[in-house]
Amino acid sequence: MKLYALFGNPVSHSLSPRMHNLCFKNLEIDGCYLREKLLDGKDLKSRFEKLGLNGANITVPHKEIAVSSCDELRGIALDIKAINTIVKEDGKLIGYNTDAPGFLRAIKSFDSPQSALILGAGGTAKAIAYALRSINLEPVILNRSKDRLESFMQNDFNCFTHDSFTPTNYDIIINTTSAGLKDEFLPAPEKLLDILFSNAKYAFDVVYGHVTPFLKKANEHKIAFKDGESMLLHQGVIAFNLFHGKRLNEAKIEESMLKALKLSS
Ligand code: NDP
């Protein structure tokens, strides 16, 4: 049996084990996906080897430090320098970022936005910023404070804090902050969001499982919106296929993972 795991802290709430294990069952693959709480990201490689894993996913707060456990990074992970997937290949640990392509698949139903504003400047913002840049859509980054904008500025992204920002028109507004995850906060001042939404076509929130204050506000403005469930789904589909040498039918993986997500809602 091939073994996989999710590493993070916390991991108890994660839907990934259910998504991957239902795929193993439905696609008749002899595999099992574990949930592993990891306190110190530096211990990732030794835990991976000790458990005899074939692959892993990495979640908050270890996506950046996980890079140091890899022998090689591939694809957009080379730009983002944060990974959420490791595949063991010929004894080497290969790191990927599937949040970025997962996001692009999640917004496919929106009709090709031409301009984008990202709220937040954490790891998820970075994955989404590079994902958009990869399709030649240069996003603007808006964060409440300055420090985390530094690495975006070094990589030539156009960045603002709430204080320095003058709103213009953006087709899509993406919330990558954790505002609304466990509270009723908006990710930016209400007046600013009202201006942004009065000119936008789409809103996307990476938080999933409930309608956040950000999405409620988008709804007030009658803007098409999506929560983060489809991004979670697609990052999982892409990771599962990477675990199996990209040989599987992604439609079948998606069908099983979607079923797993519906079981939990
Ligand atoms: P980080 O901790 O790296 O970044 C958090 C960001 O949120 C920072 O920019 C921070 O601003 C900002 N922030 C936090 N609270 C507020 C607030 N009250 N108002 C305004 N800004 C705020 O987090 P991640 O990027 O790792 O994760 C962000 C979210 O993305 C999480 O909710 C996570 O669950 C979700 N996620 C969803 C995925 C999916 O598949 N749907 C995939 C990956 C993540 P500051 O710099 O000022 O502190």
Residues whose N, C-alpha, C, O or C-beta is under 5 A from the ligand:
A	BS01	NDP	V60 G120 A121 G122 G123 T124 A125 N143 R144 S145 R148 T176 T177 S178 A179 L181 F185 L186 P187 V206 V207 G228 E229 M231 L232
